[in-house]
Amino acid sequence: MQGSDCIRVRFTDATVYPEFVSYYLLTDAVKMKINNSAVGSTMASMNIDILGDIDIILPDYEEQKRVALILGTIDKKISNNNQINDYLAYHSLMVA
């Protein structure tokens, strides 16, 4: 995650699949928790304490990997479909 500052998260525990945690942090529940905890009057920002307060539910490593790979495949499919839609929209303007 990056705002006006950047917080780098690295896992030293071999039982954590980083892509799984990345997807976990993108869930609506986690984003809401971060937004509700963000500090700052002009621009809300996150700090290490806020990030440290997020409880992450970790299944076993193989399950984390399986979930992350499935979600990654879905993200790639969405991206490809969006590219196709943009291409078709562009070409429909050329024909019209």
C-alpha positions in Angstrom: 0.0 0.0 0.0 1.3 3.4 -0.7 0.0 6.9 0.1 2.1 10.0 0.8 4.6 7.7 2.5 5.4 4.1 1.7 5.2 1.1 4.0 7.0 -2.0 2.9 5.7 -5.2 4.3 8.0 -8.2 4.2 7.3 -11.6 5.7 10.1 -13.5 7.4 7.9 -16.5 8.3 8.0 -19.2 5.6 4.4 -20.2 6.4 3.1 -16.9 4.8 2.4 -16.7 1.1 2.8 -13.0 0.4 0.3 -12.9 -2.5 -2.4 -14.3 -0.2 -1.8 -11.5 2.3 -1.9 -9.0 -0.6 -5.4 -10.2 -1.6 -6.4 -10.4 2.0 -5.5 -6.7 2.5 -7.7 -5.8 -0.5 -10.8 -7.2 1.1 -13.6 -4.7 1.9 -13.4 -5.5 5.6 -9.7 -4.7 5.9 -10.0 -1.6 3.7 -12.8 -0.4 6.0 -10.7 -1.1 9.1 -7.8 0.9 7.6 -10.0 3.8 6.6 -11.6 3.9 10.0 -8.3 3.9 11.7 -6.4 6.3 9.4 -5.1 9.4 11.0 -4.6 12.9 9.7 -6.9 15.9 9.4 -6.1 17.0 5.8 -5.3 13.7 4.3 -5.9 10.4 6.1 -2.8 8.2 6.2 -1.9 4.8 7.5 1.0 4.1 9.8 2.8 1.0 11.0 0.7 0.8 14.2 -2.5 0.7 12.1 -1.1 -1.9 9.8 0.0 -3.9 12.9 -3.5 -3.9 14.3 -4.9 -5.9 11.3 -5.5 -9.5 12.3 -4.8 -11.8 9.3 -6.4 -15.2 9.3 -3.9 -17.5 7.7 -4.9 -21.0 6.5 -2.1 -23.4 5.9 0.6 -22.4 3.3 -0.8 -24.7 0.5 -4.3 -23.2 1.0 -2.9 -19.7 0.9 -1.0 -20.5 -2.3 -4.1 -22.1 -3.9 -6.4 -19.1 -3.1 -3.8 -16.6 -4.3 -3.2 -18.5 -7.6 -6.9 -18.7 -8.2 -7.5 -15.0 -7.5 -4.4 -14.2 -9.7 -5.9 -16.2 -12.6 -9.2 -14.4 -12.2 -7.5 -11.0 -12.1 -5.6 -11.8 -15.4 -8.9 -12.9 -17.0 -10.6 -9.6 -15.9 -7.6 -7.7 -17.3 -7.8 -9.6 -20.6 -11.5 -9.0 -20.9 -11.1 -5.3 -20.2 -8.5 -5.1 -23.0 -10.8 -6.9 -25.4 -13.7 -4.6 -24.4 -11.5 -1.5 -25.0 -10.4 -2.9 -28.3 -13.9 -3.6 -29.4 -15.2 -0.2 -28.3 -12.4 1.5 -30.2 -13.2 -0.4 -33.4 -16.9 0.1 -33.1 -16.2 3.9 -33.2 -14.1 3.4 -36.3 -17.0 1.6 -38.1 -19.8 4.0 -37.0 
